[in-house]
Amino acid sequence: MKNLIAELLVKLAEKEEESKELVAQVEALEIVVTALLRHMTPGDQQALIASVEGALQEADTASGVSERDSELLEQYIKKLLRHPRS
């Protein structure tokens, strides 16, 4: 029983470490995208946003991703592109 608990704790620690790495990756990408958007002209920003949103709509219709997951992704993309970090 002790071995089982120890194994579960090790697996939990590994999952937590993976989660921290993913959070760091997402935050790094947010910083990069925000910096890129700030250096673009407003017209270029709008063209990029339209392109990304168009690609997302095409991917939605072609993929087997659940509607909830698709909406969540769309929500985060809009937040990132239309309201970048301060």
C-alpha positions in Angstrom: 0.0 0.0 0.0 2.8 2.4 0.9 4.5 1.7 -2.5 1.2 2.5 -4.3 0.9 5.8 -2.5 4.5 6.6 -3.2 4.0 5.9 -6.9 0.9 8.0 -7.0 2.7 10.9 -5.3 5.6 10.6 -7.8 3.2 10.6 -10.7 1.3 13.6 -9.3 4.6 15.5 -8.9 5.5 14.7 -12.5 2.1 16.0 -13.7 2.5 19.2 -11.7 5.9 19.8 -13.3 4.5 19.2 -16.8 1.7 21.7 -16.0 4.2 24.3 -14.8 6.1 23.9 -18.1 3.0 24.3 -20.1 2.0 27.5 -18.2 5.5 28.9 -18.8 5.2 28.1 -22.5 1.8 29.8 -22.8 3.0 32.9 -20.9 6.1 33.1 -23.1 4.0 32.9 -26.3 1.6 35.6 -24.9 4.6 37.9 -24.4 6.0 37.3 -27.9 2.6 37.8 -29.6 2.0 41.0 -27.6 5.4 42.4 -28.5 4.8 41.6 -32.2 1.4 43.2 -32.2 2.7 46.4 -30.6 5.3 46.8 -33.3 2.7 46.3 -36.1 0.7 49.1 -37.7 -3.0 49.0 -36.9 -3.8 47.9 -40.5 -1.3 45.0 -40.2 -2.7 44.1 -36.8 -6.2 43.8 -38.3 -5.0 41.8 -41.2 -3.3 39.3 -38.9 -6.3 39.1 -36.6 -8.6 38.4 -39.6 -6.2 35.8 -40.9 -6.0 34.0 -37.6 -9.7 34.1 -37.0 -10.3 32.8 -40.5 -7.9 29.9 -40.1 -9.6 29.1 -36.8 -13.0 29.0 -38.4 -11.7 26.7 -41.2 -10.1 24.4 -38.6 -13.3 24.3 -36.6 -15.3 22.9 -39.5 -12.6 20.4 -40.6 -11.6 19.0 -37.2 -13.2 16.6 -34.8 -12.6 18.8 -31.8 -15.5 19.2 -29.4 -17.5 22.4 -29.6 -16.6 23.4 -26.0 -12.9 23.0 -26.7 -13.2 24.9 -29.9 -15.1 27.8 -28.2 -12.4 27.9 -25.4 -9.6 28.1 -28.0 -11.5 30.8 -29.9 -12.0 32.8 -26.6 -8.3 32.7 -25.7 -7.2 33.7 -29.2 -9.6 36.6 -29.3 -8.4 37.7 -25.8 -4.8 37.4 -27.0 -5.2 39.2 -30.3 -7.8 41.8 -29.4 -6.8 42.6 -25.8 -3.1 41.8 -25.5 -1.3 41.9 -22.2 -0.5 45.3 -20.8 
